Amino acid sequence: MASHKWVLIIDDEDDLARLMKTVLHKEGIADVVTAGTVAEGWDKFQEYNPELILLDIMLPDGEGYDLCRKIRETSNAPILFMSAKDEEINKLLGLAIGGDDYITKPFSPKEVAYRVKAQLRRAGFTEEKRFRKVCKLAPLSLAPMRQN
């Protein structure tokens, strides 16, 4: 059964973002949105209020580090950095500014999906917390609106 947890992938490598979206879908995370820049990532973060963010560091219009700091001003959603920057200083900086994990590229998409699931589990996101009750009136189904 697919879950209803919003995950935001912010990465300018379109093929990688699509691959991660597919793998997350296969692992039961149905609601995945993607962005390719810091600006688009911020807009989608505000629109979807995701439960988890996969965030690249090197983006065309800025650094993921800056976006992480901005997100941390309003959210405690887990942030998993995905980056080709594999030096220790980059990992430490990512974790120090609010990242919850740091994954170096190239990586196993399946491993990342399981890290996402583990972070969501630790953060306590479950179906029961997300949707209290769905009212079904044939042919309509009503669910409480998401509050941002």
N, C-alpha and C positions, 0 to 999 in steps of 0.2 A: 504494500500500500504506500503510495507516495505521500510524503509529508508536505506541509505548507510553510516552510521556513524560507524567508527571503534571503538570498545570498547575492552580494554584489561583487562582480569580478571587474577590477579596474586594471587593464593591461592593454598596451597598444599593439601587441602581437595578436591580430585577429584570429589566426589559426589556433593559437594556444587558448585563447578565451573560448572559442567554439568547442574545442576539445574538452576543456574543463567543464563547460556547461553540459555537454553530452554525458560525461562521466558522472557528474553530480546528479543528473536526471536518472541515470541507471542505478544510482545508489539511493534513490528515493527522495532527493531534494528537487522538487518540481519547480519552484519559483526562483529562477536565476536570471538576473539582469546583468548586462555588461556595459562597460564604458571604456573608451580608449584614451582619454585625457584626464588631467586633474579637474578641469572645469566641468566636463561631462560627468565625471565621477562624483563631484560635489553635488551637482544637480540631481543625479539619480539617488544619491544618499538621502537628500532632503525629500525627494518624492516617495521613495520606497521604505525609508527607515529600516534598513536591513538588519537581520539578526547577526550577520557575519559579513566581513569584507575580506576578499583576497586582493591584495594591493601590490602592484609592481612599483619599483622605486624610480626607475628611469622612464619618464613619460614625456611626450613631445612638448608639453607646455609647462613643465615643472617637475618637481620631485614628489614621489609618494610620501616621503618623510613629512613634508609640509602639509599634505592632505591628512595624514594621520594625526598630526597635532590639531588640526582644525576639527576633525571628527571627534577627537577626545574632549573637546570643549562641550559637546552636547550628548555624547553617547559612550557607553561602556561595551558596545558590541565587540566581540573578538575581531582582531585584525591580524591576518596572516600575511606577512610580506612574502612575495615571490620575486626573486631577483637573480640576475647573473652576477651581481656583486657578491663575491664569496669571501671577501676579506673579513677577518674577525671584527675589525672596527665598524664595518657596516652592519654586521649582525648585532653587535652590542648597541649601536645607535638606534637601530630599529626597535629593539626590545626596550631600551631606556626611554624612548619617547612615547611608548604606549602600545607597541606591537605585542601580540600574544604568542607569535611563532614567527620563524624566519626560515624559509625554504629556498635553497639555492637551485637555480636552473643550470642544467636540465634536471628534471625531477620526474618521478613516476606519478602520472595523473591519478592513478588508483590510490597511492599513498596520500596524496594531497586530499582526495575525497574522504579518506578515513580520518585524516587530521581535522578536516572540517566537521565531520560528524562528531568527533571527540570533543571539539571545542563547543559545539552546540549543546552537546549533552552536559558538559561542565557548566555551561552558562544557564542550564535549566530550561532551555526552550523545548517545549513539548506541544503536541497537538492540543492538549487540554488548556494550556496557557494561551495558545494563539487564538482558538475559536471556542467560545463557551458553548454555544448551541446553534445548530442549524435548523431552521424551521422550513419544512417542505410542504408546499401547497402546489399540487400538480398543476401545471408543469413548472412551477417556480420553486427555487430554493433561496432562502434568505439567511444571511449570516451577519453577525454584528460587523459594523464598519471598523476598519483598522484606524486606530488613533495614532497620529504622528506627534 
